[in-house]
Amino acid sequence: MNFKSSRLATAVVLLPILYLLIQYLPPLLFFLFAAMVILRVQYEFYLLVFQDRERVPIFTGLGLGFLFSWSFYRADLFWGGGS
């Protein structure tokens, strides 16, 4: 299987799942899916940056990344309620 067909197979599987997450499931599940994707990409980035160092900065960054994404999901808690 070459590169293009593997990407196409991934899209065929993931696009219906993404559609279901957005259209039918509660917003919390979409947020959790998006947060998992964000944390996975962020973890890969940190592995490239902190190759031979300890893991504490990686887990600190992942925790802060989750809090940052949570602040968009629950903006009323972080940035004040209102309209």
matplotlib code that plots the C-alpha trace (Angstrom):
import matplotlib.pyplot as plt

x = [0.0, 1.6, 1.4, -1.6, -3.8, -3.0, -3.9, -7.1, -8.0, -7.4, -9.7, -12.4, -12.4, -12.0, -14.3, -17.6, -16.4, -15.7, -19.1, -20.9, -18.9, -19.9, -23.5, -25.0, -22.9, -22.6, -20.1, -18.0, -17.2, -16.1, -13.9, -12.4, -11.7, -10.1, -8.1, -6.7, -5.6, -4.0, -2.2, -1.0, 0.5, 1.9, 3.5, 5.2, 6.5, 7.9, 9.6, 11.4, 12.4, 13.3, 15.0, 17.6, 16.2, 13.9, 10.2, 9.0, 8.8, 6.9, 4.2, 4.0, 3.5, 0.8, -1.0, -0.9, -2.0, -5.0, -5.9, -5.6, -7.9, -10.3, -10.4, -11.9, -14.5, -15.5, -14.8, -17.4, -15.3, -12.0, -13.0, -16.1, -19.7, -21.9, -23.3]
y = [0.0, 3.3, 6.6, 8.0, 5.0, 4.7, 8.3, 7.8, 4.7, 6.7, 9.5, 7.0, 5.6, 8.9, 11.2, 9.4, 9.2, 12.9, 13.6, 11.6, 13.4, 16.8, 16.1, 13.8, 13.5, 16.0, 18.8, 17.3, 14.2, 16.3, 18.4, 15.2, 13.9, 17.3, 17.4, 13.9, 14.9, 18.1, 16.3, 13.6, 16.1, 18.1, 15.0, 14.2, 17.8, 17.6, 14.3, 16.0, 19.0, 17.3, 14.2, 13.4, 15.3, 14.4, 14.1, 16.7, 19.5, 17.3, 16.4, 20.1, 21.2, 18.6, 19.6, 23.3, 22.4, 20.5, 23.5, 25.8, 23.7, 23.4, 27.2, 27.3, 24.6, 26.3, 29.9, 31.1, 29.8, 31.3, 34.5, 35.4, 34.7, 37.1, 37.1]
z = [0.0, -1.0, 0.7, -1.1, -0.7, 3.0, 3.5, 1.5, 3.6, 6.8, 5.5, 4.6, 8.1, 10.1, 8.2, 9.0, 12.7, 12.7, 11.1, 13.8, 16.5, 15.2, 14.2, 16.7, 19.9, 22.7, 22.5, 25.3, 23.2, 20.3, 22.7, 24.1, 20.6, 19.6, 22.9, 22.2, 18.7, 20.1, 22.9, 20.5, 18.1, 20.9, 22.4, 19.1, 18.9, 22.4, 21.6, 18.8, 20.9, 24.1, 22.7, 25.4, 28.3, 31.1, 30.6, 33.2, 30.6, 28.3, 30.8, 32.0, 28.4, 27.8, 31.0, 30.0, 26.5, 27.8, 30.1, 27.1, 25.0, 28.0, 28.2, 24.7, 25.6, 28.9, 28.0, 30.5, 33.4, 32.2, 30.5, 32.5, 31.6, 29.8, 26.3]

ax = plt.figure().add_subplot(projection="3d")
ax.plot(x, y, z, "-o")
ax.set_aspect("equal")
plt.show()
